[in-house]
């Protein structure tokens, strides 16, 4: 296989023509999968297909609808190739080969490959609301809640809905025309179908207006949260993840200044229920052993809201952050450091010591200038250099990310800087440590007025083998041309 790189349009055109010829053979040649891989890899570098897409699409369509499966062909590669072609072609050309009727027949075929192929096309539809007045979205939802299909089919449908849900007509088709079947799933409250419903609702919430929100569909009540623990802890986890994702949308400011702050009124009622489950986690062993990290992720997101009142309520009534708090190290590692420095400055000063066991805490507190000031006296050269080298790099990578802490490192910790540059702990070969050290040096090079700038630059040149970083990036495609 050649390793000479030639990504010219003519080279890619010849490669695609060769693949088209293979697809049109009466019997697919043995190297068909290798040729598919080469074409897929090289299509990542272009925005427009250098050949007529209709011929390609027709060949792929003919092979996919052939009732005789070809044992030689990797159908996943074929579907990936279809995705690349659709992405680099006008949708008008795509519809010339894959009509609405073709897409409907593919979705109704029961053939996973055809269903996934249809979704490759549907996900790229332009305009996005093109199929909103057809039965396509209705069929997609029926398939989505059909437990007989494997996860690859479900993922392809999610991808389509995710891509199209920014269109109001699509959301209306799902939420208005399909509200009855969605409510059937909602009321059934079965683990698998409910998890899928929550995923769809999360996708829709990213773009919807308040007027589109249907409370009886979107809101999970506190008593249902408790019920989910009796059904399956996995369902409980999906509900927590659902609400965590809703929190992600609250402070997002969209083009035009629109926000989703209105979601908070629907999130607020679940907070006491989640707080109570956390406070009584001995009563819920499944939560304690399997779902605690998901609860903590929700708490973390809550602590970062612009409005801190909800997290303050949670803390005062259920968490009670203090030296006696169970999982204190966890909370100090993920709660918004701005909140911690405002309410628990004494605790941070006492607890923010530099040791391997508290690295998560220190990394969190470094991120905020006020909390960093409270623990800065603990971040000494002796404390840092006493840790194993891997842990040193974990800390320094974080310290180098923020101006207030990077400047402290550059100006006040010369022993640590010398050790970083001279690699005083010996040759580093562990890949993660190498990456952390390199990232630390790259971050510190931004401070070109530092006395350490030239030594850092020299070390970076050594790391990159004496060449600029851009010249040491490998081109994966080159080995396939």
ABEGO torsion letter per residue (X at the ends): XBABBBABAAAAAAAAAAAAAAAABABBBAAAAAAAAAAAAAAAABABBABBAAAAAAAAAAAAABABBBAABBAAAAAAAAAAAAAABBAAAAAAABBAAAAAAAAAAGBAAAAAAAAAAAAABOBAAAAAABAAAAAAAAAAABAABBAAAAAAAAAAAAAAAABAAAAAAAAAAAAAAAAAAAAAGBAAAAAAAAAAAAAAAAABBAAABBAAAABBBAAAAAAAAAABAAAAAAAAAAAAAAAAAAABBBBGGBBAAAAAAAAAAAAAAAAAAAAAAAABAAAAAAAAAAAAAAAAAAAABABAAAAAAAAAAAAGBBAABBGAAAAAAABBAAAAAAAAAAAAAAABBBBAAAAAAAAAAAABAAAAAAAAAABBAAAAAABBAAAAAAAAAAAAABAAAAAAAAAABAAAAAAAAAGAAEBBABAAAAAAAAAAAAAAAABAABAAAAAAAAAAAAAAGGBBAAAABBBAAAAAX
